Amino acid sequence: MSFDELALVCERVAATPSRNRKISLLGEYLTKQNETDLVRATRFLCGQPLPGGAKMSLGHAALREALIEVTGWDLETVRLCYREVGDTGETIGLLLQGATRNLPLTLQQAEEEYLGVFGRKRTADRVARLAEVFLRYSPLSLKYFVKGITGNLRIGLQERLVEEAIAAATGHTAAALREASHKAGQLGDIARAAYRRELHLVEAKIFHPMEFMLAKPIEQAPELGDAADWWVEDKYDGIRSQVHAGDGQVKIYSRGMEEVTAAFPEIVTIFAGLPVPIAIDGELLAWRDGKALNFTVLQQRLQRKTVPAELLTEVPIIFMAYDLLHLAGQSTAGLTLEERLHLLAQHLPDGARLSARRPLAELPSLEEEFNAARKRGNEGLLLKRRGTIYEPGKRGNYWLKVKKAFGTLDVVVTAAEQGHGRRATMLSDYTFAVRDGDRFLNVGKAYSGLTDDEIRELTRVLRGLTQEKYGRVMLVRPEVVLEVAFDGIQKSPRHKSGFALRFPRILRWRQDKSPADADTLAAVQALYTATLG
């Protein structure tokens, strides 16, 4: 079947903000596919075009080189076009207009072309092979062919929507697709099982990252109903993770579905000897003297392939278990919370900890308990409804997180960067600073919190304040004041201030304030010191 048609569908998906319409468009396309092409299309939509989940590696420079070889455009023009549209695939699709033979492209041919490019070991050979591909097919299809290489379609399409589209195309419920995906991991394999009416035969297995159950954020405790329906736990400030263990093998996955096993060898040791296969949802924490250490301490252990012996001592790590995902060949998602935790307590190895829970009904008040959790050095509280199942990837009303902003600051914008996708023509990513005497020192970057209309107006203002331009980034005179909220402060060598705000988000554009009204570096230092107490 046609890859060209899939490219057209992706264009329509990108053009609609409606979730249901996206699912409908994909479902209509997938319904027409045979089994093999359904699997191919699913893999592509999930950013994994190669069979077996094989990885593709080709940088933006190599993609530009292939484009220049085919079209004769100079490098500066290609870079300028990229800066304007903000996406490599779209840039290549636009600049290939009039340069290709516009041959039809099937899903099978697209797979063969991917294999032809990535079957070569040398980058130069891959570039040469890709240039041949660029000469053959339509610019629109090549736009999405390249998006498949970069692994990001940028059309507002989450994997959950692909699941629902497959369900619609094969006559299954979205819940059935989601349950099977949680068991087996590779959505292409799930699409094949759905086509064959064999979803019920999908077996649960570990050593693939599973979607986490998410907690809905609340500022207070509205409409909780009967307090007796809820358990309460501390919300820790670590790395949400899964530990998968069985047959002497251990793998650790982060919330971003990346394997991080090498950075935490002591956790591997703890779980290596378990007698039955298990997968556990929890949090990696730097821990000493019975409490979690500041996230800044934990950062020293991240993204390491080997951990020096002295760092193992300086930054001790524990795994705080929250929930049970899999046990002895069976998914446990359909069990009640209490059943899952009972089994987890029975199988948790020595050296790992089970997050302490207490009945909400027995606490003096949620506000007092929240403040107590903060005094223990933790972010806030998690509320979990009794008797509920584990819902992977869902942010519903079974889990709630009471998590207030650590603080707010008035900051000054010092740089702005073009966005991507529908915000590619706007300056939507803002680097900001606090005052230190007569100068401004950066403490973070944020892109969320403003409406599209506010971003358009702010873009107009910032372009008028631009002093220098470096690619997609503009350095601006420090005149625009934003109010930002954040969840903490950490030491950072990246900024001259020495600090970075954690998870900053924009509350509002303070057009009523001048740069002289911005908060100071001294205020940031005081807040950081408070986190250490």
C-alpha positions in Angstrom: 0.0 0.0 0.0 1.0 3.6 -0.4 3.5 5.6 1.7 2.4 8.6 -0.4 -1.1 8.3 1.0 0.3 8.0 4.6 2.2 11.2 4.0 -1.1 12.9 3.0 -2.8 11.6 6.0 0.0 12.9 8.2 -0.4 16.3 6.7 -4.1 16.2 7.6 -3.4 15.0 11.1 -0.9 17.9 11.5 -3.6 20.4 10.3 -6.3 19.4 12.8 -6.2 20.1 16.6 -9.0 17.7 17.2 -7.9 14.5 18.9 -10.9 12.5 17.6 -10.3 13.7 14.1 -6.7 12.6 14.2 -7.8 9.1 15.3 -10.4 9.0 12.6 -8.0 10.0 9.8 -5.5 7.4 10.9 -8.1 4.7 11.5 -9.5 5.2 8.0 -6.0 4.8 6.5 -5.0 1.8 8.6 -8.3 0.0 7.8 -7.2 -0.3 4.2 -3.9 -2.0 5.0 -3.1 -5.7 4.8 -1.3 -7.2 7.8 2.2 -6.5 6.7 1.5 -2.9 5.8 -0.4 -2.3 8.9 2.7 -3.2 10.9 4.9 -1.1 8.7 2.6 2.0 9.0 2.4 1.5 12.8 6.2 1.4 13.2 6.5 4.5 11.1 3.9 6.4 13.1 5.7 5.5 16.3 9.0 6.8 14.9 10.6 3.3 14.4 10.5 2.6 10.7 13.1 -0.3 10.7 11.9 -3.9 11.5 12.7 -5.2 14.9 13.0 -1.7 16.5 16.5 -1.3 15.0 18.0 2.1 15.7 18.7 4.7 12.9 21.6 7.1 13.3 22.0 9.9 10.8 22.6 13.5 12.0 21.2 16.7 10.6 24.5 17.6 8.9 24.4 14.3 6.9 20.8 14.9 5.9 21.7 18.5 4.7 24.7 17.1 2.8 22.4 14.7 0.8 20.0 17.5 0.1 22.8 19.8 -1.2 24.1 17.0 -3.4 20.8 16.6 -5.1 19.6 20.2 -5.3 22.8 22.3 -5.5 21.4 24.6 -2.8 24.2 26.2 -0.8 24.6 25.4 2.9 23.7 28.9 4.1 20.4 28.8 2.2 19.6 25.4 3.6 20.3 26.7 7.2 18.3 29.8 6.6 15.3 27.7 5.5 15.7 25.4 8.5 15.7 28.4 10.8 12.4 29.6 9.3 10.5 26.4 9.4 12.1 24.7 12.4 12.0 21.1 11.1 14.5 19.1 9.0 11.9 17.0 7.2 9.9 20.0 6.2 13.0 21.9 5.1 14.1 19.1 2.8 10.6 18.6 1.4 10.4 22.3 0.5 13.8 22.5 -1.1 13.3 19.3 -3.1 10.4 20.9 -5.0 11.1 20.5 -8.7 14.2 18.3 -8.1 12.7 14.8 -7.9 11.1 12.3 -10.3 7.9 12.1 -8.2 7.8 8.3 -8.5 5.1 6.5 -6.4 6.3 5.1 -3.1 4.8 2.1 -1.3 5.2 1.2 2.3 7.3 -1.8 1.3 9.6 0.4 -0.9 9.9 2.9 2.0 11.1 0.1 4.3 13.5 -1.2 1.7 14.9 2.4 1.2 15.4 2.8 5.0 17.2 -0.6 5.1 19.3 0.5 2.0 20.4 3.6 3.8 21.1 2.2 7.2 22.5 -1.1 5.9 25.6 0.9 5.0 28.2 1.4 7.8 30.0 4.5 6.6 28.2 7.9 6.9 29.5 8.9 3.5 27.9 5.8 2.0 24.6 6.5 3.8 24.6 10.1 2.5 25.2 8.9 -1.1 22.4 6.3 -0.8 20.0 8.9 0.7 20.8 11.3 -2.2 19.6 8.6 -4.6 16.3 8.3 -2.5 15.8 12.1 -2.7 15.9 12.0 -6.5 13.1 9.4 -6.8 10.0 10.3 -4.8 7.6 13.2 -4.2 8.8 16.0 -2.0 5.8 15.4 0.4 6.6 11.7 0.8 10.3 12.5 1.3 9.4 15.1 3.9 7.9 12.3 6.0 10.6 9.8 5.0 13.1 12.2 6.6 10.8 12.7 9.6 11.0 8.9 10.1 14.8 9.2 10.2 14.8 12.0 12.8 12.3 10.0 14.9 9.8 12.8 15.4 6.9 13.4 13.1 5.9 16.7 14.9 2.3 16.4 13.9 0.7 16.3 17.3 0.5 12.5 17.3 1.1 10.6 20.6 1.5 6.8 20.7 -1.8 6.6 22.6 -3.6 8.1 19.5 -1.9 5.5 17.3 -3.2 2.8 19.7 -6.7 4.1 19.4 -6.5 4.3 15.6 -5.3 0.7 15.4 -8.2 -0.3 17.6 -10.7 1.5 15.3 -9.1 -0.1 12.2 -9.2 -3.6 13.6 -12.5 -3.6 15.5 -11.0 -3.7 19.0 -11.5 -1.5 22.0 -8.8 1.1 22.9 -8.6 -0.5 26.3 -7.8 -3.9 24.8 -5.0 -2.4 22.6 -3.6 -0.5 25.6 -3.5 -3.6 27.8 -1.7 -5.6 25.1 0.8 -2.8 24.5 1.5 -2.7 28.2 2.2 -6.4 28.1 4.5 -6.6 25.1 5.8 -3.1 24.3 6.3 -3.0 20.5 3.2 -1.5 19.0 3.9 -3.0 15.6 3.7 -6.4 17.1 0.4 -5.5 18.8 -1.0 -4.2 15.5 -0.2 -7.6 14.0 -1.9 -9.4 16.8 -4.9 -7.1 16.5 -5.2 -7.8 12.8 -5.2 -11.5 13.5 -7.7 -11.2 16.3 -5.1 -12.6 18.7 -4.8 -9.8 21.2 -5.9 -12.2 23.9 -2.9 -14.3 23.1 -0.4 -11.5 23.8 1.7 -12.6 26.7 3.1 -10.3 29.3 6.9 -10.0 29.3 9.5 -7.8 30.9 12.6 -6.0 29.7 10.8 -3.5 27.7 9.8 -0.1 29.2 6.2 0.2 30.1 4.1 3.3 30.4 3.8 4.7 33.9 0.5 5.5 35.6 0.4 9.2 36.1 -1.0 11.4 38.8 -3.3 14.3 38.2 -2.0 17.5 39.8 -4.1 19.4 42.3 -3.4 22.4 44.4 -5.9 21.6 47.1 -8.2 18.6 47.8 -11.5 19.4 46.1 -14.2 16.7 45.7 -12.2 13.9 47.1 -15.4 12.4 48.6 -15.0 10.1 51.5 -11.5 10.4 53.0 -11.7 6.7 53.8 -11.4 6.0 50.0 -7.8 7.3 49.9 -4.2 6.3 50.8 -1.6 9.0 51.2 2.2 8.8 50.4 5.0 11.3 50.2 5.9 12.5 46.7 9.6 12.2 46.3 11.9 14.4 44.2 13.9 11.7 42.3 13.8 9.9 39.0 10.6 8.0 38.2 11.9 4.6 37.1 11.1 0.9 36.5 13.2 -2.0 37.6 12.8 -5.2 35.5 14.5 -8.3 36.9 14.6 -12.0 36.1 16.9 -14.9 35.4 19.9 -12.9 36.8 19.3 -10.0 34.5 18.3 -6.4 35.6 17.4 -3.4 33.6 16.3 0.0 34.8 14.2 2.4 32.6 13.5 6.1 33.2 10.2 7.8 32.6 11.4 8.8 29.2 11.6 5.0 28.4 15.4 5.1 28.2 17.6 2.5 29.8 19.7 3.9 32.6 21.0 0.6 34.2 24.7 1.5 34.0 24.4 4.5 36.2 23.0 2.6 39.2 25.0 -0.6 39.7 24.0 -0.9 43.4 20.4 -1.3 42.3 21.3 -4.0 39.9 23.0 -5.9 42.7 19.9 -5.6 44.9 17.6 -7.1 42.3 19.9 -9.6 40.5 19.1 -12.6 42.7 15.3 -12.5 42.6 13.8 -16.0 42.0 10.8 -14.8 39.8 10.6 -12.3 37.0 9.3 -8.9 38.2 8.8 -5.3 37.0 8.4 -2.6 39.6 7.4 1.1 39.3 9.2 3.4 41.7 11.7 6.2 42.1 15.5 6.4 42.2 16.6 8.6 45.1 19.8 9.9 46.5 19.4 8.8 50.2 21.3 9.3 53.4 20.3 9.2 57.1 16.8 8.1 56.4 15.8 10.8 54.0 16.0 11.8 50.3 18.8 14.2 49.4 18.3 17.2 47.2 17.9 16.4 43.5 21.1 18.3 42.8 23.0 15.5 44.6 21.2 12.9 42.5 22.2 14.7 39.3 25.8 13.6 39.8 24.8 10.0 39.0 22.9 10.7 35.8 24.0 9.7 32.3 27.0 7.7 33.4 28.2 4.5 31.7 30.5 3.8 34.6 30.3 5.1 38.2 33.6 5.7 40.2 33.8 3.9 43.5 34.0 7.2 45.4 30.8 8.5 43.8 29.0 5.3 44.9 29.9 6.3 48.5 29.3 10.1 48.1 25.9 9.7 46.4 24.2 6.6 47.7 21.1 5.5 45.8 18.0 3.6 46.8 15.0 2.4 44.9 11.7 3.5 46.4 9.0 1.1 45.2 5.6 2.5 44.4 3.7 -0.3 42.5 3.9 -3.7 40.9 3.7 -3.9 37.1 4.5 -7.6 36.4 5.1 -10.8 38.4 6.0 -14.3 37.3 4.9 -13.9 33.7 1.7 -12.0 34.4 0.7 -8.4 34.2 -0.6 -7.2 37.5 -2.2 -4.0 36.1 -5.8 -5.4 36.5 -5.4 -6.2 40.2 -6.5 -3.8 42.9 -4.0 -1.4 44.4 -4.1 -3.4 47.7 -3.5 -6.7 45.9 -0.6 -5.3 44.0 1.1 -3.8 47.0 0.6 -7.0 49.0 2.4 -9.0 46.3 5.0 -6.3 46.0 5.8 -6.4 49.7 6.2 -10.2 49.5 8.7 -10.0 46.6 10.6 -6.8 47.2 14.3 -7.7 47.8 16.3 -6.5 50.8 17.8 -3.2 50.1 14.8 -1.7 48.2 12.2 0.2 50.1 8.4 0.3 49.8 6.9 3.8 49.9 5.0 4.2 53.2 1.3 4.8 52.9 -1.2 5.9 55.5 -5.0 6.3 55.5 -6.1 9.9 54.6 -9.0 9.5 57.1 -6.5 9.2 60.0 -4.6 12.4 59.1 -5.3 15.7 60.8 -5.6 17.5 57.5 -4.2 17.3 54.0 -2.6 20.8 54.4 -0.8 19.7 57.5 0.4 16.5 56.0 1.6 18.4 52.9 3.6 20.7 55.1 5.0 17.8 57.0 6.1 16.1 53.7 7.9 19.4 52.7 9.7 19.4 56.1 10.9 15.9 55.4 12.5 17.3 52.2 9.9 15.8 49.8 7.9 17.5 47.0 4.5 17.0 48.4 1.9 14.2 48.5 0.4 11.4 46.4 -3.2 10.4 46.9 -4.2 6.9 45.7 -7.8 5.7 45.6 -8.3 2.4 47.3 -9.4 -0.6 45.2 -8.2 0.8 41.8 -6.4 -0.8 39.0 -3.1 0.4 37.4 -3.8 2.4 34.3 -0.6 2.8 32.2 -0.1 6.1 30.6 -3.3 7.6 32.0 -3.5 10.7 34.1 -6.9 10.1 35.7 -8.6 10.5 39.1 -7.2 7.3 40.7 -3.8 9.0 41.6 -3.6 12.7 42.5 -0.5 14.7 43.4 -0.6 17.6 45.7 2.4 19.6 44.6 2.6 23.3 45.1 5.2 25.5 43.3 8.3 25.9 45.4 8.3 29.6 44.6 7.8 32.3 42.0 10.2 34.9 40.6 10.0 37.9 38.4 12.7 37.4 35.7 13.9 39.2 32.6 14.1 37.7 29.2 17.7 37.7 27.8 17.3 35.4 24.8 14.5 33.9 22.7 14.5 31.0 20.3 12.2 30.0 17.5 9.8 27.2 18.3 9.0 24.1 16.2 6.0 22.9 14.3 3.1 25.3 14.4 5.3 27.7 16.5 8.2 27.6 14.0 7.6 31.3 13.0 7.4 32.6 16.6 9.8 33.1 19.4 8.4 30.7 21.9 11.4 29.5 24.1 12.7 32.1 26.5 16.0 32.2 28.4 15.6 34.4 31.5 17.7 36.0 34.2 17.7 37.7 37.6 19.4 41.0 38.6 22.9 41.1 40.1 23.7 44.8 40.5 23.7 46.3 37.0 23.9 43.0 35.2 21.5 40.1 34.5 22.5 36.5 35.1 20.6 33.6 33.5 18.8 31.1 35.8 16.7 29.1 33.3 14.6 28.6 30.2 10.8 28.2 29.8 8.4 27.7 26.9 5.1 26.9 28.5 2.4 29.0 30.1 1.6 31.7 27.5 -1.2 31.6 24.9 -0.5 31.6 21.2 -1.8 35.2 21.0 0.6 36.3 23.8 3.5 34.5 22.1 2.7 36.3 18.8 2.7 39.7 20.6 5.8 38.8 22.6 7.6 37.7 19.4 6.9 41.2 17.8 8.3 42.9 20.9 11.4 40.7 21.2 12.3 41.0 17.5 12.4 44.8 18.2 14.7 44.2 21.1 17.1 41.9 19.3 20.8 42.7 19.6 22.5 39.6 18.1 21.3 36.5 16.3 22.9 33.0 16.4 21.0 30.7 14.2 17.5 30.2 15.7 18.5 32.1 18.9 18.2 35.9 19.4 19.9 37.7 22.2 17.6 40.6 23.3 17.9 43.7 25.4 16.7 42.7 29.0 13.4 44.6 29.1 10.6 42.0 29.1 9.6 40.8 32.6 8.0 37.4 33.1 6.7 35.8 36.3 7.7 32.2 36.5 6.9 29.4 38.9 9.3 26.5 39.6 9.6 23.4 41.7 13.1 23.9 43.1 16.6 25.4 42.6 19.8 23.5 41.8 23.4 24.4 41.3 24.3 24.7 37.6 27.6 25.4 35.9 25.7 26.1 32.7 24.6 29.6 33.9 26.8 32.4 35.1 24.5 32.8 38.0 25.5 29.3 39.2 21.9 28.3 39.6 19.1 26.9 37.6 15.4 26.7 38.3 13.8 23.3 38.2 10.7 22.8 35.9 10.1 26.5 35.4 6.8 27.6 33.7 5.5 31.0 32.8 2.7 32.3 34.9 2.2 35.6 33.1 3.9 38.4 31.2 4.4 41.3 33.6 3.9 44.2 31.4 3.4 46.3 34.5 7.0 45.8 35.6 10.4 47.0 34.4 13.7 45.1 34.6 14.5 47.1 37.8 11.6 45.3 39.5 13.1 41.8 38.7 14.2 39.5 41.5 17.8 39.4 42.5 20.5 36.7 42.5 20.6 37.1 46.3 17.0 36.0 46.5 17.8 33.0 44.4 20.7 32.1 46.7 18.5 32.4 49.7 15.9 30.1 48.2 18.5 27.6 47.4 19.9 27.7 50.9 16.4 27.0 52.2 16.2 23.8 50.2 19.3 22.5 52.0 17.9 22.9 55.4 
